[in-house]
Amino acid sequence: MACGKSSREAEEMSATETIAGWVARTSYKDIPPDAVKAAKETMFDCLGLILAGSVESLGQIIHEHVREQGGPSESTVLGSGIRTSPANAALANATMGMALDYDPEPQMMAIAAGVLAIAEKTSASGRALIEAFVTGAELGWMIGETTVI
C-alpha cells in the first residue's frame, strides 16, 4: 500500500500524488554525501552569481520592479537591502543570478533562488535548505528526462 491506500487506489494515483509522496518521503539522510557536497558548492556558486548580477543594469531593473511590487517583508533580495515576498525575492534573485549568463544550468539558479526565499521565510535549517535544493534538482531532472516535447 502507498500512502495508506489500497493496492488498487495506489495504482490509480495521479502523477501529482506520486511526486508529492516522493517529495514528502525524501529526507536529508537519504541524500548521498557527494550530492550534499555538490549541492553546497552549487548554492555557493549561485549566491556569488546573484551578488555579481545585483550590480548589473538588469539587477537594478529587477530591484526597481520588486520595490514597485511591494509585498510582505519575508525574504531578501540579495545585494539590495529589499525585503519582500518569497515569490518576488526568488524572481529577483534568479534574474540577477542569470544576468551575467555564467550559469551552465539555469534551472539550478531558479531552484536555488526559490529555496533560499522559502528557507528564509520559514527559518529553515541549513540541512532543510540542502534537502529542498537536492529534492528540487532531482525532481527537475526526472521531469526533464520523462517529458516529451
Solvent accessible surface area in square Angstrom, and as a share of the most:
residue,aa,sasa,rsa
1,M,181,0.81
2,A,37,0.29
3,C,84,0.50
4,G,68,0.65
5,K,59,0.25
6,S,50,0.32
7,S,77,0.50
8,R,174,0.64
9,E,91,0.41
10,A,26,0.20
11,E,144,0.65
12,E,114,0.51
13,M,35,0.16
14,S,55,0.36
15,A,75,0.58
16,T,102,0.59
17,E,73,0.33
18,T,72,0.42
19,I,59,0.30
20,A,56,0.44
21,G,10,0.10
22,W,73,0.26
23,V,60,0.34
24,A,88,0.68
25,R,151,0.55
26,T,24,0.14
27,S,34,0.22
28,Y,40,0.15
29,K,171,0.72
30,D,85,0.44
31,I,15,0.08
32,P,82,0.51
33,P,113,0.71
34,D,117,0.61
35,A,35,0.27
36,V,15,0.09
37,K,128,0.54
38,A,52,0.40
39,A,4,0.03
40,K,94,0.40
41,E,89,0.40
42,T,39,0.22
43,M,11,0.05
44,F,146,0.61
45,D,92,0.48
46,C,3,0.02
47,L,53,0.26
48,G,41,0.40
49,L,30,0.15
50,I,0,0.00
51,L,92,0.46
52,A,40,0.31
53,G,0,0.00
54,S,4,0.02
55,V,115,0.66
56,E,67,0.30
57,S,85,0.55
58,L,72,0.36
59,G,0,0.00
60,Q,93,0.41
61,I,112,0.57
62,I,17,0.08
63,H,7,0.03
64,E,83,0.37
65,H,71,0.32
66,V,1,0.00
67,R,129,0.47
68,E,124,0.56
69,Q,100,0.44
70,G,33,0.32
71,G,52,0.50
72,P,72,0.45
73,S,75,0.48
74,E,49,0.22
75,S,0,0.00
76,T,37,0.21
77,V,0,0.00
78,L,43,0.21
79,G,54,0.52
80,S,31,0.20
81,G,71,0.69
82,I,20,0.10
83,R,108,0.39
84,T,2,0.01
85,S,20,0.13
86,P,17,0.11
87,A,77,0.60
88,N,26,0.14
89,A,0,0.00
90,A,20,0.15
91,L,84,0.42
92,A,0,0.00
93,N,3,0.01
94,A,13,0.10
95,T,31,0.18
96,M,0,0.00
97,G,1,0.01
98,M,71,0.32
99,A,29,0.23
100,L,51,0.26
101,D,124,0.64
102,Y,151,0.58
103,D,21,0.11
104,P,116,0.73
105,E,81,0.36
106,P,69,0.44
107,Q,91,0.40
108,M,40,0.18
109,M,0,0.00
110,A,52,0.40
111,I,34,0.17
112,A,0,0.00
113,A,0,0.00
114,G,25,0.24
115,V,20,0.11
116,L,37,0.18
117,A,3,0.02
118,I,92,0.47
119,A,10,0.08
120,E,69,0.31
121,K,100,0.42
122,T,84,0.49
123,S,101,0.65
124,A,42,0.33
125,S,68,0.44
126,G,53,0.51
127,R,155,0.57
128,A,43,0.34
129,L,30,0.15
130,I,11,0.06
131,E,51,0.23
132,A,47,0.37
133,F,6,0.02
134,V,28,0.16
135,T,11,0.06
136,G,23,0.22
137,A,17,0.13
138,E,73,0.33
139,L,37,0.18
140,G,35,0.34
141,W,150,0.53
142,M,63,0.28
143,I,84,0.43
144,G,52,0.50
145,E,115,0.51
146,T,107,0.62
147,T,73,0.43
148,V,143,0.82
149,I,206,1.05
